[in-house]
Amino acid sequence: MIDWQAIDTVLLDMDGTLLDLHYDNFFWTQHLPRRYVEIHGGDPDRVSEQLMNRIMAEKGSLNWYCLDYWSDQLKVDIVALKREVAHLIAPHPSTKAFLDALSASHCETWLVTNAHHGSLNLKLEYTDLGQQISKIISSHQFGKPKEDPEFWRELQQHWHFDPERSLLVDDTASVLDAAATFGIRHLLTLRQPDSKQAARDLLTYPAVLSFAEVLPITPPTA
């Protein structure tokens, strides 16, 4: 599925790719509505619906991922609330072996995430991701989400990589679309970003249920 001899740089998403998306889904759909009602009051069902409508209206924008934005909009400390359920932060079962293999390979490994620094720092605190990745990049550094092809152009200008010899692994189709538009040649997605939800089928891009499916990493021939 992956021609490792044709790849020099591996660009990895975090939430739903390396980490189980259950933490994020649980926070936004269950923990935040419950804590919002405890802080501000209101009917739980109505508050939950209203919050989801407000959040979904920002989907695909940088605001969607920005914890400062939501803290201001909702008048709650989103980072503090996320920490309350941080015990749910967990890598996918195959993540460690995949990162170990990448660390021992010829490939340079970058974490490229839409996560706001508040969420990114929390997840780096609760996992070992930072120890196995050479560069950690948040789209907030560039003011554009990964769904915007211009993000990838600015990333390449800031830290050079060859799109023809790069692999992006991401669980979001619109991000993969933007990367493809920019010219990243090798694209891979996950069939089950959230371990508590059913695996996805009929995906546009090559997909794996476990990173074991793309191992071992074959070094380039001399």
N, C-alpha and C positions, 0 to 999 in steps of 0.2 A: 504493500500500500504506500509506503514511504521509501523513496530512493534516497537514502541517507548520504550517498556519495555525491549527490547533487545539492546538498544543503550545508551552509556554513553558519547560519544564524537561525536560532529557534526563538520565536516570539510567542510567549505564553500568556494567555489571559489568566486571571486569578479566580474570580467567583463563578462557579459552575464548571470550571475547567480543571484547575488544580484543587480547588476547595469545593466541598459539597455546597450546593446552592440552597440546601434546606435551611441553613442558618439565616440567610437573607430573606428568603420567602417567609419563614416563621416570624422574623422580626417585623416586616412591613405589613403582613396580613393579620397577625395575631397579637404579638406583644405590643407594638405601637398603638393600635386602636384601644387595647385594654388600658394601657398606661395613660393614654390621652384622656380617656373618660375619667380615670382616677384623679388626674390633675385638673382638668377643665370642666368635668361633668358632661351630661348629655345622655341620650339614649344609645346604648352600645351598638345596636344594629344600624341605626341611622348614622352614627359617627363613623362606623366602619365603612359604610357605603360612601359617605362623603369623602373620607380620607382616600379611599381607593380611586375615586373619580379625580380628585385633585392630583394624586401621584401619577396616574395613568396619562393625564393631560400633558405631562412633561416628558413622556417616554421618548427616548432617543436624543434628548437634549442634554447639555451638561448639567442643567438643574436637576434632572432626574437622579443624578449620582451625587449631587452636592449636599453634604450634611449641614453645612452652614446655611444654605438656602432653606432647607426644611426646618432647621431649628428656628430660623427667623419667621418662616411662614406659619408654623404650628405653635410657636411659643413654648417649645420644650427643648431640653438638651438631648439631641439625638445621639451624640456620642456616649453620653452617660447611660441612656436607655439601652443602647446596643451592648454596652459592657455588662448590663444586667443578665444578658443571655449569652455571654461570650463563651460559656462552656459548650455551646452547640457548634462552635467553629471547629471544622474538621476537614482534613484533606480527603480526597477520594482514596480508596484503598490502594490503588495502583500508582498514586502520585510519587511516593518516595522512591520506588524502584525506577520510575521513569526519570526523575531528577538525578538519581545516582548514576544512571546510565549516561545521561547528558553530561554530567560533570566529568565523567571518565572518557568522554568522546572528544572528537575534533571540533564539535559545535560550540559556538558561543551562545549562552542562554540568557535571554532578557525576559523580565516580567513586564508586560505592557497592559495596564489596567485602567478602567474608567473609575475605579474606586477613589473616592475622596481621601485626602490624607488622614482624616480621622478614622475612617474605616480601615484603610491600608495599614496604618500603624498598629491598630488593635489586632489585626490578623497576623501581622509579622510578630507581634508579641506572643500570640498563642500558638504559633506554628514555627517550623524550622525553614520556611521558604527562603528567608533572607540569607541563609548560610550556603545555599546551593545555586544562587543566581548572580550573574555578574553585574547586571544593570536592573534597576527597578524604576519604572517610568509610569507616572500617572498622567492621564490625559488633561488633568487640571493644570499641569505645568504649561500646557500649550493653549488652554482656553477653548479647546474643541474636543468633542467626544470622538471615540474611535469610529463611530458611525459616519464621520465626515472624512472623505478621502483626503482633504487638506491636512488632517491630523497626521496621516502617514507621510505626506510630503515634508511637513515640518520636522517630524521625527527623524527622517532620513537626513535632512539638512543639519540637524543638531548632532546626531550620532549616525555616522555613515553605516549603511548596510546595503547589500545588493539584493533588491527585490526578487531577482531571478533565482537567487541561491538562498532564499529565506523560506522558512516554514512558519505559518501562523496557526496556532491552535486556539480556538475560541468557540464558546457555546452559542453565540448570538449571530444569527444569519445576516442581519444588517451590518454588523461589523465585518464579517467575512466578505460581504458584497463590496463594502467600501475599500477593503484591502485589495480585493481583486481588481477593482476599478483603478486603483493606484498602480497595480502591477505586481503585487506579491504572487509568486507563481504557485507555491505549495500551500494548500489550505486543508485544515482538518477540523472537525467538530466532534462534540460529545453526544452520545445517544441519551445519556441520563445525567443531566447536570444536577438535578435534585434527586437524591437517593430515595426520597419518600414519594416520588411521582413515577409514573410509568415511563419506560424507555421510549424514546421518540423513533419513529420510522419515517420512511419516504423523505429523507432530508436531501437538500440540494447539494451539499458538499460531502466528501468522504467522511465517514463517521465511525467511531469506535465506542464500545461499551467500557473497555479497559485499555489503559496504555500498554498493557502486555501485548496487545495486538500489533504494536509497531516496534517491538523489541525483538532481537537485539539491534543496536545501532551499528551498522557496518561502516568501518572506517574507509576513507578514500584509498583507492589503489595508488601505488607509487607511479 
